[in-house]
Amino acid sequence: MYVEVDEQQQQQQQAAGVVKWMSIRSRLQQQQQAAGVLQYRLQQAAGLSNRPVAL
């Protein structure tokens, strides 16, 4: 009985951890995309689209 309860709790904790990690990862991806767009706009504004801007 106790073993089953422990297993259920572990599975729930693992599932919660996965959801948490996925939401963090999607937020990071959004930030990376935003940074990429920002860098591209800076390059366009500076007229240096042929070489990367060192931030």
C-alpha distance matrix in Angstrom:
0.0 3.8 5.4 5.3 6.5 8.8 10.1 10.9 12.6 14.4 15.7 16.9 18.6 20.2 21.4 22.9 24.5 26.1 27.4 28.8 30.4 31.9 33.5 34.9 36.3 37.9 39.5 40.8 42.2 44.0 45.5 46.6 48.3 50.0 51.2 52.6 54.4 55.8 57.0 58.6 60.4 61.6 63.0 64.7 66.2 67.4 68.8 67.0 64.9 65.9 64.3 61.0 61.2 59.8 57.9
3.8 0.0 3.8 5.4 5.1 6.2 8.6 9.9 10.6 12.2 14.3 15.4 16.4 18.3 20.0 21.0 22.4 24.3 25.8 26.8 28.4 30.2 31.7 32.8 34.3 36.2 37.5 38.7 40.4 42.2 43.4 44.6 46.5 48.0 49.1 50.6 52.6 53.7 54.9 56.7 58.5 59.5 61.0 62.8 64.2 65.3 66.8 64.9 63.0 64.0 62.3 58.9 58.9 57.4 55.4
5.4 3.8 0.0 3.8 5.5 5.1 6.2 8.7 9.9 10.5 12.3 14.2 15.2 16.3 18.3 19.9 20.9 22.4 24.4 25.5 26.7 28.5 30.3 31.3 32.5 34.5 36.1 37.1 38.6 40.6 41.9 42.8 44.7 46.5 47.5 48.8 50.9 52.2 53.2 54.9 56.8 57.9 59.1 61.0 62.5 63.6 64.9 62.9 60.9 61.8 60.0 56.7 56.9 55.4 53.6
5.3 5.4 3.8 0.0 3.8 5.4 5.1 6.2 8.6 9.8 10.6 12.3 14.2 15.3 16.5 18.3 19.8 21.1 22.6 24.2 25.6 27.0 28.8 30.2 31.3 33.0 34.8 36.0 37.3 39.1 40.7 41.7 43.3 45.1 46.4 47.6 49.5 51.0 52.1 53.6 55.5 56.8 58.0 59.8 61.3 62.6 63.8 61.9 59.8 60.8 59.2 56.0 56.3 55.0 53.2
6.5 5.1 5.5 3.8 0.0 3.8 5.4 5.1 6.2 8.6 9.9 10.6 12.3 14.2 15.3 16.5 18.2 20.0 21.2 22.4 24.2 25.8 27.1 28.5 30.1 31.7 33.1 34.5 36.0 37.7 39.1 40.4 42.1 43.6 44.9 46.4 48.2 49.4 50.8 52.4 54.1 55.3 56.8 58.5 59.9 61.2 62.6 60.9 58.8 60.0 58.4 55.1 55.1 53.8 51.7
8.8 6.2 5.1 5.4 3.8 0.0 3.8 5.4 5.1 6.1 8.6 9.9 10.5 12.2 14.2 15.2 16.3 18.3 20.0 20.8 22.3 24.2 25.8 26.7 28.2 30.2 31.6 32.6 34.3 36.2 37.3 38.5 40.4 42.0 43.0 44.5 46.5 47.7 48.8 50.6 52.4 53.4 54.8 56.7 58.1 59.2 60.6 58.8 56.8 57.9 56.1 52.8 52.8 51.3 49.3
10.1 8.6 6.2 5.1 5.4 3.8 0.0 3.8 5.4 5.0 6.2 8.6 9.8 10.4 12.2 14.1 15.1 16.4 18.4 19.8 20.8 22.4 24.4 25.6 26.6 28.5 30.3 31.3 32.6 34.6 36.0 37.0 38.7 40.5 41.6 42.8 44.9 46.3 47.3 48.9 50.9 52.0 53.2 55.1 56.6 57.8 59.0 57.1 55.0 55.9 54.3 51.0 51.3 50.0 48.2
10.9 9.9 8.7 6.2 5.1 5.4 3.8 0.0 3.8 5.4 5.1 6.2 8.6 9.8 10.5 12.2 14.1 15.3 16.5 18.2 19.9 21.1 22.7 24.3 25.5 27.0 28.7 30.2 31.4 33.1 34.8 35.9 37.4 39.1 40.5 41.8 43.6 45.0 46.3 47.8 49.6 50.9 52.3 53.9 55.4 56.7 58.0 56.3 54.1 55.3 53.8 50.6 50.8 49.6 47.7
12.6 10.6 9.9 8.6 6.2 5.1 5.4 3.8 0.0 3.8 5.4 5.1 6.1 8.5 9.8 10.4 12.1 14.2 15.3 16.3 18.2 19.9 21.1 22.4 24.0 25.7 27.0 28.4 30.1 31.7 33.0 34.4 36.1 37.5 38.8 40.3 42.2 43.3 44.7 46.4 48.1 49.2 50.7 52.5 53.8 55.0 56.5 54.9 52.9 54.1 52.5 49.1 49.0 47.7 45.6
14.4 12.2 10.5 9.8 8.6 6.1 5.0 5.4 3.8 0.0 3.8 5.4 5.1 6.1 8.5 9.8 10.4 12.2 14.2 15.1 16.3 18.2 20.0 20.9 22.2 24.2 25.7 26.7 28.3 30.2 31.4 32.5 34.4 36.1 37.0 38.4 40.5 41.7 42.8 44.5 46.4 47.5 48.8 50.7 52.1 53.2 54.6 52.7 50.7 51.8 50.1 46.7 46.8 45.4 43.5
15.7 14.3 12.3 10.6 9.9 8.6 6.2 5.1 5.4 3.8 0.0 3.8 5.4 5.0 6.1 8.5 9.7 10.5 12.3 14.1 15.2 16.4 18.4 19.9 20.8 22.5 24.4 25.5 26.7 28.6 30.2 31.2 32.7 34.6 35.9 37.0 38.9 40.4 41.6 43.0 45.0 46.3 47.5 49.2 50.8 52.0 53.2 51.4 49.2 50.3 48.8 45.6 45.9 44.8 42.9
16.9 15.4 14.2 12.3 10.6 9.9 8.6 6.2 5.1 5.4 3.8 0.0 3.8 5.4 5.1 6.1 8.5 9.9 10.6 12.2 14.1 15.3 16.6 18.3 19.8 21.1 22.7 24.3 25.6 27.1 28.8 30.1 31.6 33.1 34.6 36.0 37.7 39.0 40.5 42.0 43.6 45.0 46.5 48.0 49.5 50.9 52.2 50.7 48.5 49.9 48.4 45.1 45.1 44.1 42.0
18.6 16.4 15.2 14.2 12.3 10.5 9.8 8.6 6.1 5.1 5.4 3.8 0.0 3.8 5.4 5.1 6.1 8.6 9.9 10.4 12.1 14.2 15.4 16.4 18.1 20.0 21.1 22.4 24.1 25.8 27.0 28.3 30.2 31.6 32.7 34.3 36.2 37.3 38.6 40.4 42.1 43.1 44.7 46.5 47.8 49.0 50.5 48.8 46.9 48.2 46.5 43.1 43.0 41.7 39.5
20.2 18.3 16.3 15.3 14.2 12.2 10.4 9.8 8.5 6.1 5.0 5.4 3.8 0.0 3.8 5.4 5.0 6.2 8.7 9.8 10.4 12.2 14.3 15.2 16.2 18.3 20.0 20.8 22.2 24.3 25.6 26.5 28.4 30.2 31.2 32.5 34.5 35.9 36.9 38.6 40.5 41.6 42.8 44.7 46.2 47.3 48.6 46.8 44.7 45.9 44.2 40.9 41.1 39.8 38.0
21.4 20.0 18.3 16.5 15.3 14.2 12.2 10.5 9.8 8.5 6.1 5.1 5.4 3.8 0.0 3.8 5.4 5.1 6.3 8.6 9.9 10.6 12.4 14.3 15.2 16.5 18.5 19.9 21.0 22.7 24.5 25.6 26.9 28.7 30.2 31.3 33.1 34.6 35.9 37.3 39.1 40.5 41.8 43.4 45.0 46.4 47.6 46.0 43.7 45.0 43.7 40.4 40.6 39.7 37.8
22.9 21.0 19.9 18.3 16.5 15.2 14.1 12.2 10.4 9.8 8.5 6.1 5.1 5.4 3.8 0.0 3.8 5.5 5.2 6.1 8.6 9.9 10.7 12.3 14.1 15.4 16.7 18.4 19.9 21.3 22.7 24.3 25.8 27.2 28.6 30.2 31.8 33.1 34.6 36.2 37.7 39.0 40.6 42.2 43.5 44.9 46.4 44.9 42.9 44.4 42.9 39.6 39.4 38.4 36.2
24.5 22.4 20.9 19.8 18.2 16.3 15.1 14.1 12.1 10.4 9.7 8.5 6.1 5.0 5.4 3.8 0.0 3.8 5.5 5.0 6.1 8.5 10.0 10.5 12.0 14.2 15.4 16.4 18.2 20.0 21.1 22.3 24.2 25.7 26.7 28.3 30.3 31.4 32.6 34.4 36.1 37.2 38.6 40.5 41.8 43.0 44.4 42.7 40.8 42.2 40.5 37.0 36.9 35.7 33.6
26.1 24.3 22.4 21.1 20.0 18.3 16.4 15.3 14.2 12.2 10.5 9.9 8.6 6.2 5.1 5.5 3.8 0.0 3.8 5.4 5.1 6.1 8.6 9.8 10.3 12.1 14.2 15.1 16.2 18.3 19.9 20.7 22.3 24.2 25.4 26.5 28.5 30.0 31.1 32.6 34.5 35.8 37.0 38.7 40.3 41.5 42.7 41.0 38.9 40.1 38.6 35.4 35.6 34.7 32.8
27.4 25.8 24.4 22.6 21.2 20.0 18.4 16.5 15.3 14.2 12.3 10.6 9.9 8.7 6.3 5.2 5.5 3.8 0.0 3.8 5.5 5.1 6.2 8.6 9.8 10.6 12.4 14.2 15.3 16.6 18.5 19.9 21.1 22.7 24.3 25.6 27.1 28.6 30.2 31.5 33.1 34.6 36.1 37.5 39.0 40.5 41.8 40.4 38.2 39.8 38.5 35.2 35.3 34.6 32.5
28.8 26.8 25.5 24.2 22.4 20.8 19.8 18.2 16.3 15.1 14.1 12.2 10.4 9.8 8.6 6.1 5.0 5.4 3.8 0.0 3.8 5.5 5.3 6.2 8.6 10.1 10.8 12.4 14.3 15.6 16.7 18.4 20.1 21.3 22.6 24.4 26.0 27.1 28.6 30.4 31.8 33.0 34.7 36.4 37.5 38.9 40.5 39.1 37.2 38.8 37.3 33.8 33.5 32.6 30.3
30.4 28.4 26.7 25.6 24.2 22.3 20.8 19.9 18.2 16.3 15.2 14.1 12.1 10.4 9.9 8.6 6.1 5.1 5.5 3.8 0.0 3.8 5.5 5.1 6.0 8.6 9.8 10.4 12.1 14.2 15.2 16.2 18.2 19.9 20.8 22.2 24.3 25.5 26.6 28.3 30.2 31.2 32.6 34.5 35.9 37.0 38.4 36.7 34.8 36.2 34.5 31.1 31.0 30.0 28.0
31.9 30.2 28.5 27.0 25.8 24.2 22.4 21.1 19.9 18.2 16.4 15.3 14.2 12.2 10.6 9.9 8.5 6.1 5.1 5.5 3.8 0.0 3.8 5.4 5.0 6.1 8.5 9.7 10.4 12.3 14.2 15.1 16.3 18.3 19.7 20.8 22.5 24.2 25.4 26.8 28.6 30.0 31.3 32.8 34.4 35.8 37.0 35.5 33.3 34.8 33.5 30.2 30.4 29.8 28.0
33.5 31.7 30.3 28.8 27.1 25.8 24.4 22.7 21.1 20.0 18.4 16.6 15.4 14.3 12.4 10.7 10.0 8.6 6.2 5.3 5.5 3.8 0.0 3.8 5.4 5.2 6.2 8.6 9.9 10.6 12.4 14.2 15.4 16.6 18.4 19.9 21.2 22.6 24.3 25.8 27.1 28.6 30.3 31.7 33.0 34.6 36.0 34.8 32.7 34.6 33.3 30.0 29.7 29.3 27.0
34.9 32.8 31.3 30.2 28.5 26.7 25.6 24.3 22.4 20.9 19.9 18.3 16.4 15.2 14.3 12.3 10.5 9.8 8.6 6.2 5.1 5.4 3.8 0.0 3.8 5.5 5.1 6.2 8.7 9.9 10.6 12.3 14.3 15.4 16.4 18.3 20.1 21.0 22.4 24.3 25.8 26.8 28.5 30.3 31.4 32.7 34.3 32.9 31.2 32.9 31.3 27.8 27.3 26.5 24.2
36.3 34.3 32.5 31.3 30.1 28.2 26.6 25.5 24.0 22.2 20.8 19.8 18.1 16.2 15.2 14.1 12.0 10.3 9.8 8.6 6.0 5.0 5.4 3.8 0.0 3.8 5.4 5.0 6.2 8.6 9.8 10.4 12.3 14.2 15.1 16.3 18.4 19.8 20.8 22.4 24.3 25.5 26.7 28.5 30.1 31.2 32.5 30.9 28.9 30.4 28.9 25.5 25.5 24.9 23.0
37.9 36.2 34.5 33.0 31.7 30.2 28.5 27.0 25.7 24.2 22.5 21.1 20.0 18.3 16.5 15.4 14.2 12.1 10.6 10.1 8.6 6.1 5.2 5.5 3.8 0.0 3.8 5.4 5.0 6.2 8.7 9.8 10.5 12.3 14.2 15.2 16.6 18.3 19.8 21.0 22.6 24.3 25.6 27.0 28.5 30.1 31.3 30.0 27.8 29.6 28.5 25.3 25.4 25.2 23.3
39.5 37.5 36.1 34.8 33.1 31.6 30.3 28.7 27.0 25.7 24.4 22.7 21.1 20.0 18.5 16.7 15.4 14.2 12.4 10.8 9.8 8.5 6.2 5.1 5.4 3.8 0.0 3.8 5.4 5.1 6.3 8.6 9.9 10.6 12.3 14.2 15.4 16.4 18.3 20.0 21.1 22.5 24.3 25.8 26.9 28.5 30.0 28.9 27.1 29.2 27.9 24.5 24.0 23.7 21.3
40.8 38.7 37.1 36.0 34.5 32.6 31.3 30.2 28.4 26.7 25.5 24.3 22.4 20.8 19.9 18.4 16.4 15.1 14.2 12.4 10.4 9.7 8.6 6.2 5.0 5.4 3.8 0.0 3.8 5.4 5.0 6.1 8.6 9.8 10.4 12.2 14.2 15.1 16.3 18.2 19.9 20.8 22.4 24.2 25.5 26.6 28.2 26.7 25.0 26.8 25.1 21.6 21.2 20.6 18.5
42.2 40.4 38.6 37.3 36.0 34.3 32.6 31.4 30.1 28.3 26.7 25.6 24.1 22.2 21.0 19.9 18.2 16.2 15.3 14.3 12.1 10.4 9.9 8.7 6.2 5.0 5.4 3.8 0.0 3.8 5.4 5.0 6.1 8.6 9.7 10.4 12.3 14.1 15.1 16.4 18.4 19.8 20.9 22.5 24.2 25.5 26.6 25.2 23.0 24.7 23.6 20.3 20.4 20.4 18.8
44.0 42.2 40.6 39.1 37.7 36.2 34.6 33.1 31.7 30.2 28.6 27.1 25.8 24.3 22.7 21.3 20.0 18.3 16.6 15.6 14.2 12.3 10.6 9.9 8.6 6.2 5.1 5.4 3.8 0.0 3.8 5.4 5.1 6.2 8.6 9.8 10.6 12.2 14.2 15.3 16.6 18.3 19.9 21.1 22.5 24.2 25.5 24.6 22.5 24.8 23.9 20.7 20.4 20.7 18.7
45.5 43.4 41.9 40.7 39.1 37.3 36.0 34.8 33.0 31.4 30.2 28.8 27.0 25.6 24.5 22.7 21.1 19.9 18.5 16.7 15.2 14.2 12.4 10.6 9.8 8.7 6.3 5.0 5.4 3.8 0.0 3.8 5.4 5.0 6.1 8.5 9.9 10.4 12.1 14.1 15.3 16.3 18.2 19.9 20.8 22.3 24.0 22.9 21.3 23.6 22.2 18.8 18.0 17.9 15.5
46.6 44.6 42.8 41.7 40.4 38.5 37.0 35.9 34.4 32.5 31.2 30.1 28.3 26.5 25.6 24.3 22.3 20.7 19.9 18.4 16.2 15.1 14.2 12.3 10.4 9.8 8.6 6.1 5.0 5.4 3.8 0.0 3.8 5.4 5.0 6.1 8.7 9.7 10.4 12.2 14.2 15.1 16.4 18.3 19.8 20.8 22.2 20.6 18.8 20.7 19.3 15.9 15.6 15.6 13.9
48.3 46.5 44.7 43.3 42.1 40.4 38.7 37.4 36.1 34.4 32.7 31.6 30.2 28.4 26.9 25.8 24.2 22.3 21.1 20.1 18.2 16.3 15.4 14.3 12.3 10.5 9.9 8.6 6.1 5.1 5.4 3.8 0.0 3.8 5.4 5.0 6.2 8.6 9.8 10.5 12.4 14.2 15.3 16.5 18.3 19.9 20.8 19.7 17.5 19.7 19.0 16.0 16.0 16.9 15.5
50.0 48.0 46.5 45.1 43.6 42.0 40.5 39.1 37.5 36.1 34.6 33.1 31.6 30.2 28.7 27.2 25.7 24.2 22.7 21.3 19.9 18.3 16.6 15.4 14.2 12.3 10.6 9.8 8.6 6.2 5.0 5.4 3.8 0.0 3.8 5.4 5.2 6.1 8.6 9.8 10.6 12.3 14.2 15.3 16.4 18.2 19.7 19.1 17.4 20.1 19.3 16.2 15.4 16.4 14.3
51.2 49.1 47.5 46.4 44.9 43.0 41.6 40.5 38.8 37.0 35.9 34.6 32.7 31.2 30.2 28.6 26.7 25.4 24.3 22.6 20.8 19.7 18.4 16.4 15.1 14.2 12.3 10.4 9.7 8.6 6.1 5.0 5.4 3.8 0.0 3.8 5.5 5.0 6.1 8.5 9.8 10.4 12.2 14.2 15.2 16.3 18.0 16.9 15.6 18.0 16.6 13.2 12.2 12.7 10.6
52.6 50.6 48.8 47.6 46.4 44.5 42.8 41.8 40.3 38.4 37.0 36.0 34.3 32.5 31.3 30.2 28.3 26.5 25.6 24.4 22.2 20.8 19.9 18.3 16.3 15.2 14.2 12.2 10.4 9.8 8.5 6.1 5.0 5.4 3.8 0.0 3.8 5.4 5.1 6.1 8.6 9.8 10.5 12.3 14.2 15.3 16.2 14.9 12.9 15.2 14.2 11.2 11.1 12.4 11.5
54.4 52.6 50.9 49.5 48.2 46.5 44.9 43.6 42.2 40.5 38.9 37.7 36.2 34.5 33.1 31.8 30.3 28.5 27.1 26.0 24.3 22.5 21.2 20.1 18.4 16.6 15.4 14.2 12.3 10.6 9.9 8.7 6.2 5.2 5.5 3.8 0.0 3.8 5.4 5.0 6.2 8.6 9.8 10.5 12.2 14.1 15.0 14.6 12.6 15.5 15.3 12.8 12.5 14.5 13.4
55.8 53.7 52.2 51.0 49.4 47.7 46.3 45.0 43.3 41.7 40.4 39.0 37.3 35.9 34.6 33.1 31.4 30.0 28.6 27.1 25.5 24.2 22.6 21.0 19.8 18.3 16.4 15.1 14.1 12.2 10.4 9.7 8.6 6.1 5.0 5.4 3.8 0.0 3.8 5.4 5.2 6.2 8.6 9.9 10.5 12.2 14.0 13.7 12.7 15.8 15.1 12.3 10.9 12.6 10.9
57.0 54.9 53.2 52.1 50.8 48.8 47.3 46.3 44.7 42.8 41.6 40.5 38.6 36.9 35.9 34.6 32.6 31.1 30.2 28.6 26.6 25.4 24.3 22.4 20.8 19.8 18.3 16.3 15.1 14.2 12.1 10.4 9.8 8.6 6.1 5.1 5.4 3.8 0.0 3.8 5.5 5.0 6.2 8.6 9.8 10.5 12.0 10.9 9.9 12.7 11.4 8.5 7.3 9.2 8.4
58.6 56.7 54.9 53.6 52.4 50.6 48.9 47.8 46.4 44.5 43.0 42.0 40.4 38.6 37.3 36.2 34.4 32.6 31.5 30.4 28.3 26.8 25.8 24.3 22.4 21.0 20.0 18.2 16.4 15.3 14.1 12.2 10.5 9.8 8.5 6.1 5.0 5.4 3.8 0.0 3.8 5.4 5.1 6.2 8.6 9.9 10.3 9.6 7.7 10.8 10.7 8.8 8.8 11.7 11.7
60.4 58.5 56.8 55.5 54.1 52.4 50.9 49.6 48.1 46.4 45.0 43.6 42.1 40.5 39.1 37.7 36.1 34.5 33.1 31.8 30.2 28.6 27.1 25.8 24.3 22.6 21.1 19.9 18.4 16.6 15.3 14.2 12.4 10.6 9.8 8.6 6.2 5.2 5.5 3.8 0.0 3.8 5.4 5.0 6.0 8.5 9.6 10.2 9.2 12.8 13.1 11.5 10.5 13.4 12.9
61.6 59.5 57.9 56.8 55.3 53.4 52.0 50.9 49.2 47.5 46.3 45.0 43.1 41.6 40.5 39.0 37.2 35.8 34.6 33.0 31.2 30.0 28.6 26.8 25.5 24.3 22.5 20.8 19.8 18.3 16.3 15.1 14.2 12.3 10.4 9.8 8.6 6.2 5.0 5.4 3.8 0.0 3.8 5.4 5.1 6.0 8.4 8.5 8.8 12.2 11.6 9.9 7.8 10.6 10.0
63.0 61.0 59.1 58.0 56.8 54.8 53.2 52.3 50.7 48.8 47.5 46.5 44.7 42.8 41.8 40.6 38.6 37.0 36.1 34.7 32.6 31.3 30.3 28.5 26.7 25.6 24.3 22.4 20.9 19.9 18.2 16.4 15.3 14.2 12.2 10.5 9.8 8.6 6.2 5.1 5.4 3.8 0.0 3.8 5.5 5.1 5.9 5.1 5.1 8.4 8.2 7.3 6.5 10.1 10.9
64.7 62.8 61.0 59.8 58.5 56.7 55.1 53.9 52.5 50.7 49.2 48.0 46.5 44.7 43.4 42.2 40.5 38.7 37.5 36.4 34.5 32.8 31.7 30.3 28.5 27.0 25.8 24.2 22.5 21.1 19.9 18.3 16.5 15.3 14.2 12.3 10.5 9.9 8.6 6.2 5.0 5.4 3.8 0.0 3.8 5.5 5.0 6.4 5.8 9.6 10.7 10.6 10.3 13.9 14.5
66.2 64.2 62.5 61.3 59.9 58.1 56.6 55.4 53.8 52.1 50.8 49.5 47.8 46.2 45.0 43.5 41.8 40.3 39.0 37.5 35.9 34.4 33.0 31.4 30.1 28.5 26.9 25.5 24.2 22.5 20.8 19.8 18.3 16.4 15.2 14.2 12.2 10.5 9.8 8.6 6.0 5.1 5.5 3.8 0.0 3.8 5.5 7.9 8.8 12.4 12.9 12.6 11.1 14.3 14.4
67.4 65.3 63.6 62.6 61.2 59.2 57.8 56.7 55.0 53.2 52.0 50.9 49.0 47.3 46.4 44.9 43.0 41.5 40.5 38.9 37.0 35.8 34.6 32.7 31.2 30.1 28.5 26.6 25.5 24.2 22.3 20.8 19.9 18.2 16.3 15.3 14.1 12.2 10.5 9.9 8.5 6.0 5.1 5.5 3.8 0.0 3.8 5.4 7.9 10.7 10.7 10.8 9.1 12.2 13.0
68.8 66.8 64.9 63.8 62.6 60.6 59.0 58.0 56.5 54.6 53.2 52.2 50.5 48.6 47.6 46.4 44.4 42.7 41.8 40.5 38.4 37.0 36.0 34.3 32.5 31.3 30.0 28.2 26.6 25.5 24.0 22.2 20.8 19.7 18.0 16.2 15.0 14.0 12.0 10.3 9.6 8.4 5.9 5.0 5.5 3.8 0.0 3.8 5.8 8.3 9.5 10.8 10.4 14.0 15.4
67.0 64.9 62.9 61.9 60.9 58.8 57.1 56.3 54.9 52.7 51.4 50.7 48.8 46.8 46.0 44.9 42.7 41.0 40.4 39.1 36.7 35.5 34.8 32.9 30.9 30.0 28.9 26.7 25.2 24.6 22.9 20.6 19.7 19.1 16.9 14.9 14.6 13.7 10.9 9.6 10.2 8.5 5.1 6.4 7.9 5.4 3.8 0.0 3.8 5.4 5.8 7.3 7.6 11.1 13.3
64.9 63.0 60.9 59.8 58.8 56.8 55.0 54.1 52.9 50.7 49.2 48.5 46.9 44.7 43.7 42.9 40.8 38.9 38.2 37.2 34.8 33.3 32.7 31.2 28.9 27.8 27.1 25.0 23.0 22.5 21.3 18.8 17.5 17.4 15.6 12.9 12.6 12.7 9.9 7.7 9.2 8.8 5.1 5.8 8.8 7.9 5.8 3.8 0.0 3.8 5.6 7.0 8.5 12.2 14.2
65.9 64.0 61.8 60.8 60.0 57.9 55.9 55.3 54.1 51.8 50.3 49.9 48.2 45.9 45.0 44.4 42.2 40.1 39.8 38.8 36.2 34.8 34.6 32.9 30.4 29.6 29.2 26.8 24.7 24.8 23.6 20.7 19.7 20.1 18.0 15.2 15.5 15.8 12.7 10.8 12.8 12.2 8.4 9.6 12.4 10.7 8.3 5.4 3.8 0.0 3.8 6.9 9.5 12.8 15.6
64.3 62.3 60.0 59.2 58.4 56.1 54.3 53.8 52.5 50.1 48.8 48.4 46.5 44.2 43.7 42.9 40.5 38.6 38.5 37.3 34.5 33.5 33.3 31.3 28.9 28.5 27.9 25.1 23.6 23.9 22.2 19.3 19.0 19.3 16.6 14.2 15.3 15.1 11.4 10.7 13.1 11.6 8.2 10.7 12.9 10.7 9.5 5.8 5.6 3.8 0.0 3.8 6.6 9.3 12.5
61.0 58.9 56.7 56.0 55.1 52.8 51.0 50.6 49.1 46.7 45.6 45.1 43.1 40.9 40.4 39.6 37.0 35.4 35.2 33.8 31.1 30.2 30.0 27.8 25.5 25.3 24.5 21.6 20.3 20.7 18.8 15.9 16.0 16.2 13.2 11.2 12.8 12.3 8.5 8.8 11.5 9.9 7.3 10.6 12.6 10.8 10.8 7.3 7.0 6.9 3.8 0.0 3.8 6.3 9.2
61.2 58.9 56.9 56.3 55.1 52.8 51.3 50.8 49.0 46.8 45.9 45.1 43.0 41.1 40.6 39.4 36.9 35.6 35.3 33.5 31.0 30.4 29.7 27.3 25.5 25.4 24.0 21.2 20.4 20.4 18.0 15.6 16.0 15.4 12.2 11.1 12.5 10.9 7.3 8.8 10.5 7.8 6.5 10.3 11.1 9.1 10.4 7.6 8.5 9.5 6.6 3.8 0.0 3.8 6.1
59.8 57.4 55.4 55.0 53.8 51.3 50.0 49.6 47.7 45.4 44.8 44.1 41.7 39.8 39.7 38.4 35.7 34.7 34.6 32.6 30.0 29.8 29.3 26.5 24.9 25.2 23.7 20.6 20.4 20.7 17.9 15.6 16.9 16.4 12.7 12.4 14.5 12.6 9.2 11.7 13.4 10.6 10.1 13.9 14.3 12.2 14.0 11.1 12.2 12.8 9.3 6.3 3.8 0.0 3.8
57.9 55.4 53.6 53.2 51.7 49.3 48.2 47.7 45.6 43.5 42.9 42.0 39.5 38.0 37.8 36.2 33.6 32.8 32.5 30.3 28.0 28.0 27.0 24.2 23.0 23.3 21.3 18.5 18.8 18.7 15.5 13.9 15.5 14.3 10.6 11.5 13.4 10.9 8.4 11.7 12.9 10.0 10.9 14.5 14.4 13.0 15.4 13.3 14.2 15.6 12.5 9.2 6.1 3.8 0.0
